[in-house]
């Protein structure tokens, strides 16, 4: 039997046509649900990146024997972009649910499917959360939030970064994400050389003391062309990452906001 589980909060609450018998995933216990499936049963998740992130953090996907599919209904769908798929059909998730990186931040531990972000991307998620709290049905323009942050509200930080024992220091850092995939933020190709099937993560440092320079070059991230700008972008790869900022900032894990973060550790399983 094939079960359909939909996320009522994905795509700003705008649902695609649901199959008959689809179940509200927010009202079930994932661990109990998957433990009760027969070996031949299958599950289809209807949602976006946040839906996949919720799955990997609420059930041990390494031990699931059932086929799990994704039928996209998200706003960004960065995961689908990264694996070269479109949101018009069911995608088998199982091959992508193993060897996932783990981030430790503010006393909690989370797996991520796309990224751990730190800097103005976290600021954008924090601001979007505040806007949604005031107007739940309001459509959020993350690019507009980022531009306002670059010009007026977000202050870059000093960052100390350690990757597999190698240490680096950077001033005037706007972004310092650790990437499992190439995309985040709804289509930004922040790490164009990252391969989610490899045994490495990519850390991207976007830095400049000039607000104007940060703003002018920001659009190049959507096509991955920023990596050629060596004066403002540094890229490192490794298995174990530690990032520390000089002041608390909002961070985001696959789009979920984490407030008052000064440092995080991320790594692939040993």
C-alpha positions in Angstrom: 0.0 0.0 0.0 1.2 3.5 -0.7 0.5 6.2 2.0 0.5 9.9 1.2 1.6 12.3 4.0 1.3 16.0 3.3 2.8 19.0 5.2 0.1 21.6 5.6 2.7 24.3 6.2 4.7 23.8 3.0 4.5 26.4 0.2 3.1 28.9 2.6 0.1 26.6 3.3 -0.9 26.5 -0.4 -1.4 22.8 -1.2 -1.3 21.1 -4.5 -4.2 18.7 -5.4 -3.9 15.9 -2.8 -4.4 12.2 -3.6 -7.5 10.6 -1.9 -6.7 9.5 1.6 -3.7 11.8 2.1 -2.9 12.3 5.8 -1.8 15.5 7.6 1.8 14.7 8.5 1.8 17.2 11.4 -0.7 15.0 13.2 1.2 11.7 13.2 4.2 10.4 15.0 6.8 9.5 12.2 8.6 6.9 14.3 5.4 5.1 15.1 4.1 5.4 11.6 7.2 3.8 9.9 7.5 1.1 12.5 4.0 -0.1 11.7 4.5 -0.3 7.9 4.7 -3.7 6.2 7.8 -4.3 4.2 6.1 -3.8 0.9 4.4 -0.5 1.9 5.5 2.8 0.5 5.3 6.4 1.8 5.1 9.6 -0.2 5.9 12.9 1.5 4.1 16.0 0.0 6.1 19.0 0.8 9.5 20.7 0.4 12.9 20.9 1.9 11.5 21.5 5.4 9.4 18.3 5.1 12.5 16.2 4.2 14.4 17.9 7.1 11.6 17.0 9.5 11.7 13.4 8.4 15.4 12.9 8.8 15.3 14.4 12.3 12.3 12.4 13.6 13.0 8.9 12.4 16.2 6.9 11.8 16.1 6.8 8.0 19.2 4.6 7.9 17.1 1.7 9.2 13.9 2.2 7.1 13.3 -0.6 4.6 10.3 1.0 2.9 10.5 3.1 -0.2 10.0 6.8 0.7 9.2 9.3 -2.1 9.0 13.1 -2.3 6.2 14.9 -4.2 7.3 18.5 -4.1 5.1 21.2 -2.7 7.7 23.6 -1.4 8.6 27.2 -2.1 12.3 26.7 -2.7 12.8 23.0 -3.6 16.6 23.4 -3.3 17.0 19.6 -2.8 15.2 18.8 -6.1 17.4 21.4 -7.9 20.5 19.8 -6.5 19.6 16.3 -7.7 18.4 17.6 -11.1 14.7 16.7 -10.6 11.5 18.6 -11.2 8.5 18.9 -8.8 6.0 17.2 -11.1 6.5 13.6 -10.1 7.4 11.4 -7.2 11.2 11.1 -6.4 12.6 8.2 -4.5 14.3 9.6 -1.4 16.0 6.6 0.1 19.4 7.0 -1.7 19.7 10.5 -0.3 18.8 9.7 3.3 22.1 8.0 4.3 25.4 9.5 5.5 23.8 12.8 6.4 25.8 15.5 8.1 25.0 16.5 11.7 25.2 20.0 13.1 25.6 20.9 16.8 24.5 24.3 17.7 23.1 26.0 20.9 23.0 22.6 22.7 21.0 20.8 20.1 22.0 18.3 17.4 20.3 18.2 14.0 20.8 16.4 10.6 20.5 18.5 7.5 19.7 17.6 3.9 20.9 20.9 2.3 22.8 23.2 4.6 23.7 24.8 7.8 23.6 28.6 7.2 25.2 31.3 9.3 25.1 35.0 8.6 22.7 37.1 6.5 20.8 34.0 5.5 19.9 33.4 9.1 18.9 37.1 9.4 16.6 36.6 6.4 14.9 33.5 8.0 14.6 35.4 11.3 13.0 38.4 9.6 10.7 36.2 7.6 9.5 34.5 10.8 8.7 37.8 12.3 6.7 38.9 9.2 4.8 35.6 9.1 3.9 36.0 12.8 2.3 39.3 12.0 0.7 38.3 8.7 0.5 34.4 8.4 -0.7 34.5 4.8 1.8 37.1 3.6 4.0 36.0 0.7 7.7 36.4 1.7 10.2 37.9 -0.7 13.5 36.6 0.7 15.6 38.5 -1.9 14.1 41.8 -0.8 14.8 40.9 2.8 18.4 40.1 1.9 18.9 43.4 0.0 17.6 45.4 3.0 19.8 43.4 5.3 22.9 44.0 3.1 22.2 47.8 2.9 20.9 48.6 6.4 20.3 46.0 9.0 22.9 43.2 9.0 26.4 43.8 10.2 29.2 41.5 9.0 31.3 39.6 11.6 34.7 38.3 12.2 34.7 34.5 11.7 37.2 31.9 12.9 36.8 28.6 10.9 38.4 25.2 11.5 38.0 22.5 8.9 39.6 19.1 9.5 42.1 20.7 11.8 43.0 23.6 9.5 42.2 27.1 10.9 41.3 30.2 9.0 40.2 33.7 10.1 38.2 36.2 8.1 36.9 39.7 8.8 33.7 41.3 7.4 31.9 38.0 6.8 28.4 38.1 5.5 27.8 34.4 4.9 29.5 31.3 6.2 27.3 28.2 5.3 28.3 24.6 5.4 26.8 22.8 2.4 25.7 19.2 1.7 24.2 20.2 -1.6 24.8 23.0 -4.0 21.7 25.2 -3.4 20.0 27.0 -0.6 17.8 30.0 0.0 15.4 29.1 -2.8 17.7 28.7 -5.8 21.1 30.3 -4.7 23.9 28.1 -6.1 26.2 29.0 -3.2 28.5 25.9 -3.6 28.5 24.9 -7.3 31.2 22.3 -7.0 29.6 20.5 -4.0 28.6 16.9 -4.6 26.0 15.6 -2.1 27.2 12.0 -2.8 30.8 12.8 -1.8 32.4 12.4 1.6 33.1 16.1 1.9 31.1 19.2 2.9 31.8 22.7 1.4 32.1 25.9 3.5 31.7 29.1 1.6 32.9 32.4 3.0 31.4 35.6 1.5 33.3 38.6 2.9 33.9 42.3 2.2 34.0 45.5 4.2 32.0 47.2 1.6 28.2 47.1 1.8 27.9 48.2 -1.8 30.3 45.5 -3.0 28.4 42.9 -1.0 25.2 44.1 -2.6 26.5 44.4 -6.2 28.0 40.9 -6.2 25.1 39.2 -4.3 23.1 38.3 -7.4 26.0 36.3 -8.8 25.4 33.7 -6.1 22.2 32.6 -7.9 24.2 31.3 -10.8 27.3 30.2 -8.9 29.4 32.9 -10.5 30.5 34.4 -7.2 33.2 31.6 -6.8 35.4 33.4 -9.3 35.5 36.5 -7.2 38.5 35.5 -5.1 38.8 38.8 -3.3 35.4 38.3 -1.6 34.8 34.6 -1.7 36.8 31.7 -0.1 35.8 28.1 -0.4 37.0 25.2 1.8 36.0 21.5 1.8 36.3 18.9 4.6 34.5 16.5 6.8 34.5 18.3 10.1 33.7 22.0 10.4 33.7 24.5 13.2 32.6 28.1 12.6 32.7 30.8 15.3 31.4 34.4 14.9 32.5 37.4 16.9 28.9 38.2 17.9 25.6 36.3 18.1 23.6 36.0 14.8 20.6 34.1 13.6 21.4 30.9 11.8 19.3 28.5 9.8 19.3 24.7 9.3 17.5 23.8 6.0 15.5 27.0 6.4 14.6 26.6 10.1 15.8 29.5 12.2 18.1 29.2 15.2 18.5 32.4 17.2 21.5 33.8 19.1 24.2 31.6 17.6 27.9 32.4 18.1 29.3 29.1 16.8 28.4 25.7 15.3 30.0 22.4 14.5 29.0 20.3 11.5 30.3 17.0 10.2 29.7 13.8 8.4 29.4 10.5 10.3 32.7 8.8 11.1 
